[in-house]
Amino acid sequence: MKSMIRMRMSTADAHYGGNLVDGAKMLQLFGDVATELLIRNDGDEGLFVGYESVEFTAPVYAGDYIEAVGEITNVGNSSRKMTFEARKVIVPRPDISDSACDVLEEAIVVCKAVGTCVVPKAKQRK
């Protein structure tokens, strides 16, 4: 089972100089993807208990469109192991005009992660 969310990073997401977006924003997107996966799999939002690994591979800036995808890779009694990837799919082109953007021919992976969520047995509905 897979899930995907896509959103544009705004200037409010930019935390550092040069309109650089805080890496924690990617983890927030992964949390939203995980919640949807748990609802679809178990009928409950569950709880995110931790990450095994997080790797930031490219910068994200205000104006970038990010696609965050996740997949449940292992189902235990109450645990759900998941993999996540965030990709930059559209970038602004201020060199052309203040409203120009390009759709990237090939998405740029900006973050990868592996994490575990838990849905207590009593809350599992599927």
Secondary structure in CASP SS format (residue, H / E / C, confidence):
PFRMAT SS
TARGET T0000
AUTHOR 0000-0000-0000
METHOD secondary structure of the structure
MODEL  1
M C 1.00
K E 1.00
S E 1.00
M E 1.00
I E 1.00
R E 1.00
M E 1.00
R E 1.00
M C 1.00
S C 1.00
T C 1.00
A C 1.00
D C 1.00
A E 1.00
H E 1.00
Y E 1.00
G H 1.00
G H 1.00
N H 1.00
L E 1.00
V E 1.00
D C 1.00
G C 1.00
A H 1.00
K H 1.00
M H 1.00
L H 1.00
Q H 1.00
L H 1.00
F H 1.00
G H 1.00
D H 1.00
V H 1.00
A H 1.00
T H 1.00
E H 1.00
L H 1.00
L H 1.00
I H 1.00
R H 1.00
N H 1.00
D H 1.00
G C 1.00
D C 1.00
E C 1.00
G C 1.00
L E 1.00
F E 1.00
V E 1.00
G E 1.00
Y E 1.00
E E 1.00
S E 1.00
V E 1.00
E E 1.00
F E 1.00
T C 1.00
A C 1.00
P C 1.00
V C 1.00
Y E 1.00
A C 1.00
G C 1.00
D C 1.00
Y E 1.00
I E 1.00
E E 1.00
A E 1.00
V E 1.00
G E 1.00
E E 1.00
I E 1.00
T E 1.00
N E 1.00
V E 1.00
G C 1.00
N C 1.00
S C 1.00
S E 1.00
R E 1.00
K E 1.00
M E 1.00
T E 1.00
F E 1.00
E E 1.00
A E 1.00
R E 1.00
K E 1.00
V E 1.00
I E 1.00
V E 1.00
P E 1.00
R C 1.00
P C 1.00
D C 1.00
I C 1.00
S C 1.00
D C 1.00
S C 1.00
A C 1.00
C E 1.00
D E 1.00
V E 1.00
L E 1.00
E E 1.00
E E 1.00
A E 1.00
I E 1.00
V E 1.00
V E 1.00
C E 1.00
K E 1.00
A E 1.00
V E 1.00
G E 1.00
T E 1.00
C E 1.00
V E 1.00
V C 1.00
P C 1.00
K H 1.00
A H 1.00
K H 1.00
Q C 1.00
R C 1.00
K C 1.00
END
